[in-house]
Amino acid sequence: MKKNLQQIALFSFILVCLIYGVQWAVESAFRHRVKHKFTRIFNSEVNPEIMIFGSSVAYHQFDPELIKVNSTDKAYNMGWDGVFFVQYSALIKQYLTYQTNCKVLVMACDFDNLGKNELITRPDLMLAYLNNPFVYHSLHEIEPGNMLKARYVPGYKLTLLNKAFYKDIAFAGKNEDKLSGYDPIDIPWDVTDSVKPFTARYNDTIFNELRAVVDEVAAKGIKVVIVMTPVYEEGYKLITNAEEIKDKYRSLVKKNVYYFDYTVDSICRSKEYFHNYSHLNKTGATLFSNNFASRLKTL
């Protein structure tokens, strides 16, 4: 009986080691070969003077080449579709651990930015870094059960990784980043369904964490620019708590913290600049980026 227990224990130990070995090999391959934007920030490879964070309203609307304050400054767009503050806060915190050049940190905000995600957006881009305390905290806020098991149960993380993760490893090196993280939407207005009035998502805990991150950045002497991005005027009218959400952002303004509101800018009156209610097309993004760059220079 004792011998059987010893054999079971030995077999279990070897099995756990094998699972951890496979998991380590897979994650190591991702970290060393894949060059997505998030991987670059965890490898400390992105260090511009102007850093832009946010969801799709950052990703598709801020052109870093146009936002350069002068010929020597560089800008980078770290935005990603569906990644709101609760998740990209980890990217900001990681960036602060190594940056040496940052003068301005831009936070592009839409009316869902302070909401609490139900699921992690693009887990394949972040799960390889779950041992990073910033990543674990941000993802645990979204999916606490899964993240707890992913971190401490052997092999569980591998069940959460999707095809995109393994595809990226297989085709590593083919991802090009010619526009410094920017991805314009070169499609004109494309809304056919009617939209009813709605209340934008808001969570007190997430807002308090946003305040803490803004304070941390500003304390380092880095200017924080909170930007409410353009919304087509007919869509803006449908947001029942728009002013309440904007008041939250306005309350953060202090030394080194600025608030730019483009939700009622003149650009919002022209459908020709929009792809949908909350996203500019390439023409609109170019106009907006030039406008933003001019305003940024005044700081």
C-alpha positions as CSV (number, residue, x, y, z in Angstrom):
1,M,0.0,0.0,0.0
2,K,2.8,2.4,1.0
3,K,4.7,1.6,-2.2
4,N,1.5,2.2,-4.3
5,L,1.1,5.6,-2.7
6,Q,4.7,6.5,-3.4
7,Q,4.3,5.5,-7.0
8,I,1.1,7.6,-7.3
9,A,2.8,10.6,-5.7
10,L,5.9,10.2,-8.0
11,F,3.6,9.9,-11.1
12,S,1.6,12.9,-10.0
13,F,4.8,14.9,-9.4
14,I,6.2,14.0,-12.9
15,L,2.9,14.8,-14.5
16,V,2.7,18.2,-12.9
17,C,6.3,18.9,-13.9
18,L,5.5,17.9,-17.5
19,I,2.4,20.2,-17.5
20,Y,4.3,23.1,-16.1
21,G,7.1,22.4,-18.6
22,V,4.7,22.5,-21.6
23,Q,3.1,25.6,-20.2
24,W,6.5,27.3,-19.7
25,A,7.6,26.3,-23.2
26,V,4.4,27.7,-24.9
27,E,4.5,31.0,-23.0
28,S,8.3,31.4,-23.5
29,A,7.8,30.9,-27.3
30,F,5.1,33.6,-27.2
31,R,7.1,36.1,-25.2
32,H,10.3,35.7,-27.3
33,R,8.8,35.4,-30.8
34,V,5.5,37.3,-30.9
35,K,5.8,41.1,-31.4
36,H,2.3,42.3,-30.8
37,K,1.9,45.7,-29.1
38,F,1.3,44.2,-25.7
39,T,4.3,42.0,-26.0
40,R,6.5,45.0,-26.8
41,I,5.4,46.8,-23.7
42,F,6.2,43.8,-21.5
43,N,9.6,43.5,-23.2
44,S,10.2,47.2,-22.5
45,E,10.6,47.9,-26.2
46,V,8.3,50.9,-26.5
47,N,9.6,54.1,-25.0
48,P,8.2,57.2,-26.8
49,E,7.7,60.7,-25.5
50,I,4.0,60.5,-26.1
51,M,2.2,57.3,-25.2
52,I,-1.5,56.7,-26.0
53,F,-3.7,54.2,-24.2
54,G,-7.3,53.2,-24.7
55,S,-9.8,51.0,-26.5
56,S,-10.8,51.2,-30.1
57,V,-11.3,54.9,-29.8
58,A,-7.5,55.2,-29.3
59,Y,-6.5,52.4,-31.7
60,H,-8.4,53.7,-34.8
61,Q,-8.3,57.4,-34.2
62,F,-4.9,58.6,-32.9
63,D,-2.3,58.8,-35.7
64,P,1.1,58.9,-33.9
65,E,2.8,60.4,-36.9
66,L,0.5,63.4,-36.9
67,I,0.6,63.7,-33.1
68,K,4.3,64.3,-32.8
69,V,4.7,67.6,-31.0
70,N,8.0,68.3,-32.8
71,S,10.3,66.4,-35.2
72,T,12.3,64.8,-32.3
73,D,9.4,63.5,-30.2
74,K,7.9,60.1,-31.0
75,A,4.4,58.9,-30.2
76,Y,3.0,55.4,-29.9
77,N,-0.6,54.1,-30.0
78,M,-1.1,51.3,-27.5
79,G,-4.9,51.2,-28.0
80,W,-6.8,48.0,-28.7
81,D,-10.4,47.1,-29.6
82,G,-12.6,46.5,-26.6
83,V,-9.8,47.0,-24.0
84,F,-11.1,49.4,-21.5
85,F,-9.3,50.9,-18.5
86,V,-9.9,47.9,-16.2
87,Q,-7.7,45.9,-18.5
88,Y,-5.3,48.4,-20.0
89,S,-4.4,49.8,-16.6
90,A,-1.9,46.9,-16.4
91,L,-0.2,48.2,-19.6
92,I,0.2,51.7,-18.1
93,K,1.6,50.4,-14.8
94,Q,4.1,48.2,-16.7
95,Y,5.1,51.1,-18.9
96,L,5.8,53.3,-15.9
97,T,8.3,50.7,-14.5
98,Y,10.8,51.2,-17.3
99,Q,9.9,54.4,-19.3
100,T,12.6,57.1,-19.4
101,N,11.3,59.5,-22.1
102,C,7.6,60.0,-21.5
103,K,6.4,63.6,-21.5
104,V,2.7,63.0,-22.1
105,L,0.5,60.0,-21.4
106,V,-2.8,60.1,-23.3
107,M,-5.9,58.2,-22.1
108,A,-8.5,58.0,-24.8
109,C,-11.9,57.5,-23.3
110,D,-15.3,56.6,-24.6
111,F,-18.5,56.2,-22.6
112,D,-17.8,52.6,-21.8
113,N,-14.3,53.1,-20.4
114,L,-15.3,53.1,-16.8
115,G,-17.4,50.0,-17.1
116,K,-16.6,46.5,-15.8
117,N,-15.9,44.0,-18.5
118,E,-17.6,40.6,-18.2
119,L,-14.9,38.8,-20.2
120,I,-11.2,39.5,-20.9
121,T,-10.6,41.1,-24.3
122,R,-8.0,39.2,-26.4
123,P,-6.7,37.0,-23.5
124,D,-4.2,35.5,-25.9
125,L,-2.3,38.8,-25.8
126,M,-2.0,38.9,-22.0
127,L,-2.2,35.5,-20.5
128,A,1.5,34.7,-21.1
129,Y,2.2,37.5,-18.7
130,L,-0.2,36.4,-15.9
131,N,2.7,36.2,-13.4
132,N,3.1,40.0,-13.8
133,P,1.3,41.4,-10.8
134,F,-0.3,44.3,-12.8
135,V,-1.7,41.9,-15.4
136,Y,-2.9,39.4,-12.8
137,H,-4.7,42.2,-10.8
138,S,-6.4,43.7,-13.9
139,L,-7.5,40.3,-15.3
140,H,-8.6,39.0,-11.9
141,E,-10.9,42.1,-11.7
142,I,-12.7,40.8,-14.8
143,E,-12.6,37.0,-14.4
144,P,-11.6,36.2,-10.9
145,G,-12.4,32.5,-10.9
146,N,-10.6,31.7,-14.2
147,M,-7.6,33.9,-13.4
148,L,-7.1,32.3,-9.9
149,K,-7.1,28.8,-11.5
150,A,-5.0,29.9,-14.4
151,R,-2.3,31.1,-12.1
152,Y,-2.3,28.3,-9.6
153,V,-3.8,25.1,-11.2
154,P,-1.2,23.3,-13.4
155,G,-2.2,23.5,-17.1
156,Y,-5.5,25.3,-16.6
157,K,-4.1,28.4,-18.4
158,L,-3.5,26.3,-21.5
159,T,-7.3,25.6,-21.7
160,L,-8.0,29.4,-21.9
161,L,-5.6,30.2,-24.7
162,N,-7.3,30.4,-28.1
163,K,-6.3,29.7,-31.7
164,A,-5.0,33.3,-32.1
165,F,-2.3,32.6,-29.4
166,Y,-0.9,29.5,-31.2
167,K,-1.3,31.1,-34.6
168,D,0.8,34.0,-33.5
169,I,3.5,31.7,-32.3
170,A,3.5,29.7,-35.6
171,F,3.6,32.9,-37.7
172,A,5.8,35.0,-35.4
173,G,7.6,37.8,-37.2
174,K,5.0,38.4,-39.8
175,N,3.1,41.1,-37.8
176,E,4.1,44.5,-39.1
177,D,3.7,47.7,-37.2
178,K,4.3,50.4,-39.7
179,L,1.9,53.0,-38.2
180,S,3.2,52.9,-34.6
181,G,0.3,51.0,-33.3
182,Y,-2.4,52.9,-35.2
183,D,-5.0,51.2,-37.3
184,P,-7.3,53.6,-39.2
185,I,-10.8,52.5,-40.3
186,D,-10.9,53.3,-44.0
187,I,-14.7,52.7,-44.3
188,P,-17.4,55.5,-44.6
189,W,-20.5,55.6,-42.5
190,D,-21.9,52.1,-42.0
191,V,-24.8,52.2,-39.6
192,T,-28.2,50.8,-40.6
193,D,-29.7,49.7,-37.4
194,S,-31.5,52.2,-35.1
195,V,-30.1,52.7,-31.7
196,K,-32.2,53.3,-28.6
197,P,-31.2,55.7,-25.7
198,F,-28.9,53.9,-23.3
199,T,-27.0,54.5,-20.0
200,A,-23.3,54.3,-20.3
201,R,-21.6,51.8,-18.0
202,Y,-19.9,53.1,-14.8
203,N,-18.3,51.4,-11.9
204,D,-17.1,53.3,-8.8
205,T,-14.2,50.9,-8.1
206,I,-12.8,51.2,-11.6
207,F,-13.1,55.0,-11.4
208,N,-11.2,55.1,-8.1
209,E,-8.5,52.9,-9.6
210,L,-8.3,55.3,-12.6
211,R,-7.9,58.2,-10.3
212,A,-5.0,56.4,-8.5
213,V,-3.2,55.6,-11.8
214,V,-3.7,59.2,-13.0
215,D,-2.2,60.5,-9.7
216,E,0.7,58.1,-10.0
217,V,1.5,59.2,-13.5
218,A,1.2,62.9,-12.7
219,A,3.4,62.5,-9.6
220,K,6.2,61.5,-11.9
221,G,6.0,64.8,-13.7
222,I,4.4,63.3,-16.8
223,K,1.4,65.2,-18.2
224,V,-1.8,63.1,-18.3
225,V,-4.2,64.1,-21.0
226,I,-7.7,62.6,-20.7
227,V,-9.5,62.7,-24.0
228,M,-13.2,62.2,-24.5
229,T,-13.1,61.2,-28.2
230,P,-15.6,62.4,-30.8
231,V,-19.2,61.0,-30.9
232,Y,-21.5,61.7,-33.8
233,E,-24.1,64.2,-32.6
234,E,-27.1,62.0,-33.1
235,G,-25.4,59.2,-31.1
236,Y,-24.4,61.5,-28.3
237,K,-28.0,62.4,-27.8
238,L,-28.8,58.8,-27.0
239,I,-26.4,58.6,-24.0
240,T,-28.6,59.4,-21.0
241,N,-25.8,59.9,-18.5
242,A,-23.2,61.6,-20.8
243,E,-22.7,64.6,-18.6
244,E,-22.4,62.5,-15.4
245,I,-19.6,60.4,-17.0
246,K,-17.8,63.5,-18.3
247,D,-18.1,65.1,-14.8
248,K,-16.2,62.2,-13.4
249,Y,-13.3,62.8,-15.8
250,R,-13.4,66.6,-15.2
251,S,-13.0,65.9,-11.5
252,L,-9.5,64.5,-12.1
253,V,-8.1,67.7,-13.5
254,K,-5.2,69.2,-11.5
255,K,-1.5,70.0,-12.0
256,N,-0.2,67.9,-14.9
257,V,-3.7,66.5,-15.5
258,Y,-5.7,67.8,-18.4
259,Y,-9.1,67.1,-19.9
260,F,-9.9,67.5,-23.6
261,D,-13.6,67.0,-24.6
262,Y,-14.2,66.3,-28.3
263,T,-17.7,64.8,-27.8
264,V,-19.3,68.1,-28.9
265,D,-16.6,69.3,-31.2
266,S,-17.5,70.6,-34.6
267,I,-16.3,67.3,-36.2
268,C,-19.2,65.6,-34.4
269,R,-21.7,67.3,-36.7
270,S,-20.5,65.8,-39.9
271,K,-21.4,62.1,-40.7
272,E,-18.8,62.1,-43.4
273,Y,-16.0,61.8,-40.8
274,F,-17.5,58.8,-39.0
275,H,-17.7,55.1,-39.5
276,N,-20.3,54.7,-36.8
277,Y,-21.6,56.7,-33.9
278,S,-18.5,56.5,-31.8
279,H,-15.7,55.8,-34.3
280,L,-14.1,58.2,-36.9
281,N,-13.2,56.9,-40.3
282,K,-9.7,57.5,-41.7
283,T,-10.6,60.9,-43.0
284,G,-12.1,61.9,-39.6
285,A,-9.2,60.4,-37.7
286,T,-6.7,62.4,-39.7
287,L,-8.6,65.6,-39.0
288,F,-8.9,64.8,-35.4
289,S,-5.3,63.8,-34.9
290,N,-4.1,67.1,-36.4
291,N,-6.5,69.0,-34.2
292,F,-5.4,67.1,-31.1
293,A,-1.7,67.6,-32.0
294,S,-2.2,71.4,-32.2
295,R,-3.9,71.4,-28.9
296,L,-1.3,69.2,-27.3
297,K,1.4,71.7,-28.3
298,T,-0.3,74.3,-26.1
299,L,0.7,72.3,-23.0
